[in-house]
Amino acid sequence: MSRHIQVNGVVEIQDSETHDDFMDKFIQFVESNGWSFGGGTQDITDEENKD
């Protein structure tokens, strides 16, 4: 049996890093713990800057 954890939130990264950079590090973290990730991500920088 396995556990399923849902994560809702925003991760703030440096301007010099890209969405792909974040995903590479995130997936590396997940896989290094023997876990898997199913879901999606979205860069919302432009949406935040509209306000």
N, CA, C and O atoms as a Maestro MAE file, in Angstrom:
{
 s_m_m2io_version
 :::
 2.0.0
}

f_m_ct {
 s_m_title
 :::
 protein
 m_atom[204] {
  # First column is atom index #
  i_m_mmod_type
  r_m_x_coord
  r_m_y_coord
  r_m_z_coord
  i_m_residue_number
  s_m_chain_name
  s_m_pdb_residue_name
  s_m_pdb_atom_name
  i_m_atomic_number
  :::
  1 25 0.851 -1.179 0.000 1 A "MET " " N  " 7
  2 3 0.000 0.000 0.000 1 A "MET " " CA " 6
  3 2 0.893 1.237 0.000 1 A "MET " " C  " 6
  4 15 1.976 1.222 0.584 1 A "MET " " O  " 8
  5 25 0.454 2.275 -0.635 2 A "SER " " N  " 7
  6 3 1.221 3.528 -0.673 2 A "SER " " CA " 6
  7 2 0.345 4.672 -0.185 2 A "SER " " C  " 6
  8 15 -0.877 4.548 -0.096 2 A "SER " " O  " 8
  9 25 0.988 5.774 0.125 3 A "ARG " " N  " 7
  10 3 0.284 6.983 0.559 3 A "ARG " " CA " 6
  11 2 0.318 7.982 -0.588 3 A "ARG " " C  " 6
  12 15 1.259 7.990 -1.381 3 A "ARG " " O  " 8
  13 25 -0.702 8.819 -0.676 4 A "HIS " " N  " 7
  14 3 -0.772 9.866 -1.702 4 A "HIS " " CA " 6
  15 2 -0.887 11.209 -1.007 4 A "HIS " " C  " 6
  16 15 -1.778 11.417 -0.183 4 A "HIS " " O  " 8
  17 25 0.009 12.113 -1.340 5 A "ILE " " N  " 7
  18 3 0.057 13.448 -0.756 5 A "ILE " " CA " 6
  19 2 -0.231 14.463 -1.861 5 A "ILE " " C  " 6
  20 15 0.446 14.467 -2.889 5 A "ILE " " O  " 8
  21 25 -1.221 15.314 -1.658 6 A "GLN " " N  " 7
  22 3 -1.507 16.377 -2.614 6 A "GLN " " CA " 6
  23 2 -0.843 17.652 -2.123 6 A "GLN " " C  " 6
  24 15 -0.968 18.020 -0.955 6 A "GLN " " O  " 8
  25 25 -0.134 18.324 -3.028 7 A "VAL " " N  " 7
  26 3 0.573 19.560 -2.698 7 A "VAL " " CA " 6
  27 2 -0.069 20.699 -3.480 7 A "VAL " " C  " 6
  28 15 -0.181 20.623 -4.703 7 A "VAL " " O  " 8
  29 25 -0.491 21.751 -2.788 8 A "ASN " " N  " 7
  30 3 -1.036 22.952 -3.426 8 A "ASN " " CA " 6
  31 2 -0.221 24.138 -2.926 8 A "ASN " " C  " 6
  32 15 -0.109 24.338 -1.717 8 A "ASN " " O  " 8
  33 25 0.339 24.916 -3.815 9 A "GLY " " N  " 7
  34 3 1.125 26.058 -3.386 9 A "GLY " " CA " 6
  35 2 1.929 26.635 -4.527 9 A "GLY " " C  " 6
  36 15 1.740 26.280 -5.690 9 A "GLY " " O  " 8
  37 25 2.819 27.521 -4.177 10 A "VAL " " N  " 7
  38 3 3.689 28.189 -5.145 10 A "VAL " " CA " 6
  39 2 5.112 28.108 -4.621 10 A "VAL " " C  " 6
  40 15 5.353 28.317 -3.432 10 A "VAL " " O  " 8
  41 25 6.047 27.808 -5.496 11 A "VAL " " N  " 7
  42 3 7.459 27.803 -5.151 11 A "VAL " " CA " 6
  43 2 8.098 29.013 -5.822 11 A "VAL " " C  " 6
  44 15 7.975 29.189 -7.034 11 A "VAL " " O  " 8
  45 25 8.777 29.845 -5.044 12 A "GLU " " N  " 7
  46 3 9.476 31.010 -5.591 12 A "GLU " " CA " 6
  47 2 10.909 30.607 -5.893 12 A "GLU " " C  " 6
  48 15 11.616 30.104 -5.019 12 A "GLU " " O  " 8
  49 25 11.343 30.830 -7.147 13 A "ILE " " N  " 7
  50 3 12.708 30.508 -7.558 13 A "ILE " " CA " 6
  51 2 13.404 31.776 -8.039 13 A "ILE " " C  " 6
  52 15 12.768 32.810 -8.243 13 A "ILE " " O  " 8
  53 25 14.708 31.682 -8.215 14 A "GLN " " N  " 7
  54 3 15.496 32.825 -8.677 14 A "GLN " " CA " 6
  55 2 15.132 33.187 -10.117 14 A "GLN " " C  " 6
  56 15 14.756 32.316 -10.901 14 A "GLN " " O  " 8
  57 25 15.245 34.472 -10.465 15 A "ASP " " N  " 7
  58 3 14.955 34.936 -11.832 15 A "ASP " " CA " 6
  59 2 15.817 34.228 -12.865 15 A "ASP " " C  " 6
  60 15 15.399 34.052 -14.009 15 A "ASP " " O  " 8
  61 25 17.019 33.820 -12.468 16 A "SER " " N  " 7
  62 3 17.955 33.198 -13.404 16 A "SER " " CA " 6
  63 2 17.604 31.743 -13.711 16 A "SER " " C  " 6
  64 15 18.191 31.141 -14.610 16 A "SER " " O  " 8
  65 25 16.654 31.176 -12.973 17 A "GLU " " N  " 7
  66 3 16.261 29.795 -13.196 17 A "GLU " " CA " 6
  67 2 14.952 29.744 -13.981 17 A "GLU " " C  " 6
  68 15 14.114 30.640 -13.880 17 A "GLU " " O  " 8
  69 25 14.798 28.694 -14.753 18 A "THR " " N  " 7
  70 3 13.605 28.528 -15.579 18 A "THR " " CA " 6
  71 2 12.673 27.486 -14.974 18 A "THR " " C  " 6
  72 15 13.028 26.777 -14.032 18 A "THR " " O  " 8
  73 25 11.486 27.414 -15.533 19 A "HIS " " N  " 7
  74 3 10.530 26.382 -15.144 19 A "HIS " " CA " 6
  75 2 11.152 24.995 -15.326 19 A "HIS " " C  " 6
  76 15 10.996 24.123 -14.471 19 A "HIS " " O  " 8
  77 25 11.858 24.798 -16.443 20 A "ASP " " N  " 7
  78 3 12.519 23.514 -16.690 20 A "ASP " " CA " 6
  79 2 13.582 23.226 -15.628 20 A "ASP " " C  " 6
  80 15 13.716 22.088 -15.180 20 A "ASP " " O  " 8
  81 25 14.341 24.259 -15.220 21 A "ASP " " N  " 7
  82 3 15.330 24.078 -14.151 21 A "ASP " " CA " 6
  83 2 14.658 23.585 -12.880 21 A "ASP " " C  " 6
  84 15 15.124 22.645 -12.238 21 A "ASP " " O  " 8
  85 25 13.542 24.243 -12.526 22 A "PHE " " N  " 7
  86 3 12.801 23.836 -11.339 22 A "PHE " " CA " 6
  87 2 12.332 22.396 -11.456 22 A "PHE " " C  " 6
  88 15 12.520 21.607 -10.530 22 A "PHE " " O  " 8
  89 25 11.723 22.046 -12.581 23 A "MET " " N  " 7
  90 3 11.195 20.696 -12.756 23 A "MET " " CA " 6
  91 2 12.290 19.648 -12.680 23 A "MET " " C  " 6
  92 15 12.095 18.592 -12.078 23 A "MET " " O  " 8
  93 25 13.449 19.929 -13.287 24 A "ASP " " N  " 7
  94 3 14.571 18.986 -13.213 24 A "ASP " " CA " 6
  95 2 14.947 18.716 -11.765 24 A "ASP " " C  " 6
  96 15 15.141 17.564 -11.379 24 A "ASP " " O  " 8
  97 25 15.053 19.773 -10.957 25 A "LYS " " N  " 7
  98 3 15.427 19.628 -9.547 25 A "LYS " " CA " 6
  99 2 14.319 18.959 -8.743 25 A "LYS " " C  " 6
  100 15 14.593 18.132 -7.874 25 A "LYS " " O  " 8
  101 25 13.080 19.312 -9.028 26 A "PHE " " N  " 7
  102 3 11.940 18.736 -8.315 26 A "PHE " " CA " 6
  103 2 11.846 17.233 -8.571 26 A "PHE " " C  " 6
  104 15 11.723 16.445 -7.633 26 A "PHE " " O  " 8
  105 25 11.903 16.844 -9.829 27 A "ILE " " N  " 7
  106 3 11.809 15.428 -10.176 27 A "ILE " " CA " 6
  107 2 13.005 14.662 -9.616 27 A "ILE " " C  " 6
  108 15 12.854 13.528 -9.160 27 A "ILE " " O  " 8
  109 25 14.183 15.265 -9.645 28 A "GLN " " N  " 7
  110 3 15.370 14.619 -9.066 28 A "GLN " " CA " 6
  111 2 15.146 14.371 -7.569 28 A "GLN " " C  " 6
  112 15 15.476 13.299 -7.064 28 A "GLN " " O  " 8
  113 25 14.586 15.357 -6.859 29 A "PHE " " N  " 7
  114 3 14.276 15.213 -5.439 29 A "PHE " " CA " 6
  115 2 13.271 14.084 -5.211 29 A "PHE " " C  " 6
  116 15 13.469 13.226 -4.350 29 A "PHE " " O  " 8
  117 25 12.199 14.097 -5.988 30 A "VAL " " N  " 7
  118 3 11.158 13.086 -5.837 30 A "VAL " " CA " 6
  119 2 11.739 11.691 -6.084 30 A "VAL " " C  " 6
  120 15 11.550 10.784 -5.273 30 A "VAL " " O  " 8
  121 25 12.442 11.522 -7.201 31 A "GLU " " N  " 7
  122 3 12.967 10.211 -7.558 31 A "GLU " " CA " 6
  123 2 14.065 9.745 -6.613 31 A "GLU " " C  " 6
  124 15 14.211 8.544 -6.388 31 A "GLU " " O  " 8
  125 25 14.847 10.681 -6.051 32 A "SER " " N  " 7
  126 3 15.926 10.295 -5.128 32 A "SER " " CA " 6
  127 2 15.375 9.696 -3.839 32 A "SER " " C  " 6
  128 15 16.099 9.032 -3.097 32 A "SER " " O  " 8
  129 25 14.093 9.933 -3.576 33 A "ASN " " N  " 7
  130 3 13.438 9.367 -2.407 33 A "ASN " " CA " 6
  131 2 12.613 8.128 -2.750 33 A "ASN " " C  " 6
  132 15 11.915 7.585 -1.894 33 A "ASN " " O  " 8
  133 25 12.696 7.687 -4.001 34 A "GLY " " N  " 7
  134 3 11.952 6.513 -4.432 34 A "GLY " " CA " 6
  135 2 10.478 6.777 -4.638 34 A "GLY " " C  " 6
  136 15 9.675 5.844 -4.639 34 A "GLY " " O  " 8
  137 25 10.112 8.027 -4.811 35 A "TRP " " N  " 7
  138 3 8.728 8.439 -4.990 35 A "TRP " " CA " 6
  139 2 8.437 8.686 -6.467 35 A "TRP " " C  " 6
  140 15 9.338 8.624 -7.303 35 A "TRP " " O  " 8
  141 25 7.193 8.962 -6.776 36 A "SER " " N  " 7
  142 3 6.824 9.376 -8.131 36 A "SER " " CA " 6
  143 2 5.897 10.574 -8.031 36 A "SER " " C  " 6
  144 15 5.282 10.809 -6.991 36 A "SER " " O  " 8
  145 25 5.801 11.327 -9.110 37 A "PHE " " N  " 7
  146 3 4.961 12.521 -9.149 37 A "PHE " " CA " 6
  147 2 4.033 12.417 -10.340 37 A "PHE " " C  " 6
  148 15 4.465 12.094 -11.446 37 A "PHE " " O  " 8
  149 25 2.782 12.686 -10.120 38 A "GLY " " N  " 7
  150 3 1.807 12.752 -11.194 38 A "GLY " " CA " 6
  151 2 1.028 14.043 -11.039 38 A "GLY " " C  " 6
  152 15 0.450 14.295 -9.981 38 A "GLY " " O  " 8
  153 25 1.006 14.833 -12.041 39 A "GLY " " N  " 7
  154 3 0.306 16.103 -11.955 39 A "GLY " " CA " 6
  155 2 0.902 17.089 -12.926 39 A "GLY " " C  " 6
  156 15 1.571 16.713 -13.888 39 A "GLY " " O  " 8
  157 25 0.657 18.334 -12.669 40 A "GLY " " N  " 7
  158 3 1.143 19.359 -13.569 40 A "GLY " " CA " 6
  159 2 1.742 20.522 -12.826 40 A "GLY " " C  " 6
  160 15 1.554 20.677 -11.620 40 A "GLY " " O  " 8
  161 25 2.461 21.331 -13.556 41 A "THR " " N  " 7
  162 3 3.026 22.564 -13.020 41 A "THR " " CA " 6
  163 2 2.783 23.665 -14.038 41 A "THR " " C  " 6
  164 15 2.538 23.397 -15.215 41 A "THR " " O  " 8
  165 25 2.852 24.889 -13.581 42 A "GLN " " N  " 7
  166 3 2.621 26.028 -14.471 42 A "GLN " " CA " 6
  167 2 3.421 27.206 -13.948 42 A "GLN " " C  " 6
  168 15 3.417 27.478 -12.748 42 A "GLN " " O  " 8
  169 25 4.108 27.907 -14.839 43 A "ASP " " N  " 7
  170 3 4.805 29.140 -14.477 43 A "ASP " " CA " 6
  171 2 3.761 30.255 -14.462 43 A "ASP " " C  " 6
  172 15 3.196 30.594 -15.502 43 A "ASP " " O  " 8
  173 25 3.505 30.825 -13.283 44 A "ILE " " N  " 7
  174 3 2.463 31.857 -13.130 44 A "ILE " " CA " 6
  175 2 3.056 33.249 -12.969 44 A "ILE " " C  " 6
  176 15 2.355 34.172 -12.552 44 A "ILE " " O  " 8
  177 25 4.332 33.416 -13.291 45 A "THR " " N  " 7
  178 3 5.005 34.696 -13.118 45 A "THR " " CA " 6
  179 2 4.258 35.833 -13.797 45 A "THR " " C  " 6
  180 15 4.034 36.877 -13.186 45 A "THR " " O  " 8
  181 25 3.871 35.644 -15.053 46 A "ASP " " N  " 7
  182 3 3.194 36.707 -15.799 46 A "ASP " " CA " 6
  183 2 1.829 37.033 -15.186 46 A "ASP " " C  " 6
  184 15 1.412 38.191 -15.186 46 A "ASP " " O  " 8
  185 25 1.139 36.029 -14.670 47 A "GLU " " N  " 7
  186 3 -0.161 36.266 -14.034 47 A "GLU " " CA " 6
  187 2 -0.013 37.095 -12.771 47 A "GLU " " C  " 6
  188 15 -0.842 37.963 -12.500 47 A "GLU " " O  " 8
  189 25 1.037 36.838 -11.990 48 A "GLU " " N  " 7
  190 3 1.270 37.577 -10.755 48 A "GLU " " CA " 6
  191 2 1.631 39.026 -11.039 48 A "GLU " " C  " 6
  192 15 1.274 39.918 -10.269 48 A "GLU " " O  " 8
  193 25 2.333 39.266 -12.133 49 A "ASN " " N  " 7
  194 3 2.803 40.611 -12.464 49 A "ASN " " CA " 6
  195 2 1.692 41.501 -13.032 49 A "ASN " " C  " 6
  196 15 1.901 42.703 -13.195 49 A "ASN " " O  " 8
  197 25 0.530 40.945 -13.334 50 A "LYS " " N  " 7
  198 3 -0.586 41.728 -13.867 50 A "LYS " " CA " 6
  199 2 -1.192 42.632 -12.797 50 A "LYS " " C  " 6
  200 15 -1.742 43.688 -13.108 50 A "LYS " " O  " 8
  201 25 -1.089 42.213 -11.535 51 A "ASP " " N  " 7
  202 3 -1.715 42.975 -10.430 51 A "ASP " " CA " 6
  203 2 -1.000 44.258 -10.121 51 A "ASP " " C  " 6
  204 15 -1.411 44.994 -9.224 51 A "ASP " " O  " 8
  :::
 }
 m_bond[203] {
  # First column is bond index #
  i_m_from
  i_m_to
  i_m_order
  :::
  1 1 2 1
  2 2 3 1
  3 3 4 2
  4 3 5 1
  5 5 6 1
  6 6 7 1
  7 7 8 2
  8 7 9 1
  9 9 10 1
  10 10 11 1
  11 11 12 2
  12 11 13 1
  13 13 14 1
  14 14 15 1
  15 15 16 2
  16 15 17 1
  17 17 18 1
  18 18 19 1
  19 19 20 2
  20 19 21 1
  21 21 22 1
  22 22 23 1
  23 23 24 2
  24 23 25 1
  25 25 26 1
  26 26 27 1
  27 27 28 2
  28 27 29 1
  29 29 30 1
  30 30 31 1
  31 31 32 2
  32 31 33 1
  33 33 34 1
  34 34 35 1
  35 35 36 2
  36 35 37 1
  37 37 38 1
  38 38 39 1
  39 39 40 2
  40 39 41 1
  41 41 42 1
  42 42 43 1
  43 43 44 2
  44 43 45 1
  45 45 46 1
  46 46 47 1
  47 47 48 2
  48 47 49 1
  49 49 50 1
  50 50 51 1
  51 51 52 2
  52 51 53 1
  53 53 54 1
  54 54 55 1
  55 55 56 2
  56 55 57 1
  57 57 58 1
  58 58 59 1
  59 59 60 2
  60 59 61 1
  61 61 62 1
  62 62 63 1
  63 63 64 2
  64 63 65 1
  65 65 66 1
  66 66 67 1
  67 67 68 2
  68 67 69 1
  69 69 70 1
  70 70 71 1
  71 71 72 2
  72 71 73 1
  73 73 74 1
  74 74 75 1
  75 75 76 2
  76 75 77 1
  77 77 78 1
  78 78 79 1
  79 79 80 2
  80 79 81 1
  81 81 82 1
  82 82 83 1
  83 83 84 2
  84 83 85 1
  85 85 86 1
  86 86 87 1
  87 87 88 2
  88 87 89 1
  89 89 90 1
  90 90 91 1
  91 91 92 2
  92 91 93 1
  93 93 94 1
  94 94 95 1
  95 95 96 2
  96 95 97 1
  97 97 98 1
  98 98 99 1
  99 99 100 2
  100 99 101 1
  101 101 102 1
  102 102 103 1
  103 103 104 2
  104 103 105 1
  105 105 106 1
  106 106 107 1
  107 107 108 2
  108 107 109 1
  109 109 110 1
  110 110 111 1
  111 111 112 2
  112 111 113 1
  113 113 114 1
  114 114 115 1
  115 115 116 2
  116 115 117 1
  117 117 118 1
  118 118 119 1
  119 119 120 2
  120 119 121 1
  121 121 122 1
  122 122 123 1
  123 123 124 2
  124 123 125 1
  125 125 126 1
  126 126 127 1
  127 127 128 2
  128 127 129 1
  129 129 130 1
  130 130 131 1
  131 131 132 2
  132 131 133 1
  133 133 134 1
  134 134 135 1
  135 135 136 2
  136 135 137 1
  137 137 138 1
  138 138 139 1
  139 139 140 2
  140 139 141 1
  141 141 142 1
  142 142 143 1
  143 143 144 2
  144 143 145 1
  145 145 146 1
  146 146 147 1
  147 147 148 2
  148 147 149 1
  149 149 150 1
  150 150 151 1
  151 151 152 2
  152 151 153 1
  153 153 154 1
  154 154 155 1
  155 155 156 2
  156 155 157 1
  157 157 158 1
  158 158 159 1
  159 159 160 2
  160 159 161 1
  161 161 162 1
  162 162 163 1
  163 163 164 2
  164 163 165 1
  165 165 166 1
  166 166 167 1
  167 167 168 2
  168 167 169 1
  169 169 170 1
  170 170 171 1
  171 171 172 2
  172 171 173 1
  173 173 174 1
  174 174 175 1
  175 175 176 2
  176 175 177 1
  177 177 178 1
  178 178 179 1
  179 179 180 2
  180 179 181 1
  181 181 182 1
  182 182 183 1
  183 183 184 2
  184 183 185 1
  185 185 186 1
  186 186 187 1
  187 187 188 2
  188 187 189 1
  189 189 190 1
  190 190 191 1
  191 191 192 2
  192 191 193 1
  193 193 194 1
  194 194 195 1
  195 195 196 2
  196 195 197 1
  197 197 198 1
  198 198 199 1
  199 199 200 2
  200 199 201 1
  201 201 202 1
  202 202 203 1
  203 203 204 2
  :::
 }
}
